[in-house]
C-alpha cells in the first residue's frame, strides 16, 4: 500500500518509517511481518529503548494476505456472501481441522442467511470443543496477562488529575469565581475570559484539562488553561506536569482526533482551539466519530466524555485576516447538526456570559462542547443600565433582552439576535435608539440553541413563545440557515440580517468596517428594525389584534345568520353547525361582527380557547365602539 524504494504505493507515496522519523519517533522496521520471531524481537527491542521518545514498529506485510483478495482490492468489503472465493478461503481451516463448514443453499432470505450464520458459528464451536487444547491455550494466555497486570500493583499516582471533581463540586452558573467577576468598563476578550475559566476548572480538577491550539496557543488564549502548571509542552518523560500539547503543528484534524481519543478514556477533558474557519470543518470528522463512539458506549442520553472544540477568532470581526479566516459559515456546520446531546454550541455576545454558558454546557455532559469566541477586545457592559437580565440567564440557551407590553396600543414585533458582533452593536448603540423611537418589541438573544432545546417543551414555550417566532426577524453574525430555528416566516427570513445578505464574501478590514460592509452595524440594524416595525404596526391596525372585556355593556345576541368562522391560515369559511357538531353556538366565542381573525391561531384554535374561558366576554375594539354608540 505504501511506497517501498522506487516502487510506488497503491495508496500513499510515503513510507511509515519516514513518517515516524519526521515526528521524532523511534522507528523499528520488521522486514518480514509474517515471521513471529522477528515480531517478538522488535517488540522486545522497543521495551529496551530509553530515548525519551515514543516508538513505532513497522511490519512489512501484504494487505489481505492469503484471504484471496490482496492489495488495494482488499479495501472495503470481503468476499461476497457464501461465494466461491469465501469457500476457497475457509478451505485451509477445513483441511487443518478435518471439519467442513456449512454450505449455503436456497434463497438468500433473512431467515436463511441467519440460519447459515448460526450453523457456521456452531461448527466453529464444535471444533473448539473437540480441540480443547486450543481453547485452553487462549484462556491461559488471557489469565496470565491478567496475573502479570495484577502483579504490577499499579495505583493512581498522587496528585493525578481528577475530572470527576468538576461534576461533583459546588460550581454555580449564576455565581462566577472572583477572578471572573468582570468590572464594568474594563476591556477583555471573550477568548481570554474563556481561557481563564478553563484555568480555574483545571486547577479544581488537578490538571484534568489538556489543551492544544495549532500555532495559536497565545492568540486564542487556550494557553491560559495551563497557567500554574509546568511551562512548555507536555512530554511524558521530561515534562509530564505541563497541560499543553503540541500535535503536529497546524493540524486541526490531528488535534481533534487526539483530543477525542484522550477524552474518551474518561480521565481528562481535551481542548482544541483554532480559527473557527478551520477547526469546525477540519475537526468535523473527529467530532462525528467521537459522538458515534460515545453513543455506542453510553446510549443516546449519555452522559458523555466531553471534548471542548473552541471556535476562536470567529465571524466577521476577524476581518483583518480577510474572508479566508473571518468565516461566518462555521456555526452552520455544527449547530443542530448532530444528534441531541452529542454536540452543544455556545454563542455568547457578552464576556460575562462565558462562565454561565461554560458551566451549563459542561454539566450537560455532551460529547463535544463548541464555544464560539471572537478576537477583538470588548468593553464589559453594565447590563442593569441597559435593562438586561443577569448574565446567567444565558445558561437557558435563549433569553429575552426585552419583552413587549402586549396590552399596549402599539406593538412592533420580535427581534432575534445571535453573535458577539451584532449583539454588542445592538445593546450599546441600537437599543437606546429603539427606546427613543418608543418601539414596543420583544428582543431575544440566542446563547446556545442546544441548551435551549434541552429544556422541557413547556419551559421553551414560556421563554420564547412560538407565535413570536412566527413573526420574528433575525440579526446574526452567521449565516441565514442558523436562524431557521427562530424565524419561522418567509417574511421574517427575507428581512433577517446575516453575513451573506449581499450574496458575497466580505472583504478585509477592521471589525467595525467589515460589520458595516455586511450590513450588520448599528446604523443598518436600526434602519432594518424600523422598517420591520412599520410593517408589523400596519398589520396590527388591519386586524384589530387587541381585545377588551366590557363589564357594563349588554352582550349582542349572535345567531347563526351572523356567525362566520374563518381560518386565518387558509381563509376557508367554516360552517359553525358542522364545526360544533350540532351543539348550540356559544355566544361568547368570537366577535363575528367584524369578521375578526386571530393573529396567530386558526379560527378553530381560537374558538376552542375562548370556549374554555366562558367567564370572559371578549369583543374586538372596533365592535366595542359600535356597541358604545
Secondary structure, DSSP 8 states (H G I E B T S, - for coil): ---BTTB--SS-SS-HHHHHHHTT-EEEEES-TT-HHHHHHHHHHHHH--SSS-EEEEE---TTTTTS--GGGGSS--S-TT-HHHHHHHHHHHHHHT-------S---HHHHHHHHHHHHHHHHHHHHH-HHHHHHHHHHHHHHHHHHHHHT----TT---THHHHTS---TTS--GGG---TT-EE-HHHHHHHHHHHHHHHTTS-EEEE-TT-TTTTTGGGGGTTSBSS--BTTTBTTB-B---SSS-HHHHHHHHHHHHHTSS-EEEEEEEHHHHHHHTHHHHHHHHHHHHHHH-TT-----EEEEEES-SGGGGGG-TTTS-SSHHHHHTT-S-TTTEEEE--SSTTHHHHHHHHHHHTT-SEEEEB--SS-EE---TTTTT---GGGGGGSEEEEE---TTSS----EEEEESHHHHHHIIIIIHHHHHHTT---EEEEES-HHHHHTS-HHHHHHHS-HHHHHH-EEEESS-GGGGTTT--SHHHHHH-B-TTTTSS----S-HHHHHHHHT-SHHHHHHHHHHHHHHHHHHHHHHT--EE--SSS------TTT--EE-TTT--EE-HHHHTTTS---TTS--TTTT---SSS-HHHHHHHHHT-TT---EEHHHHHHHH-
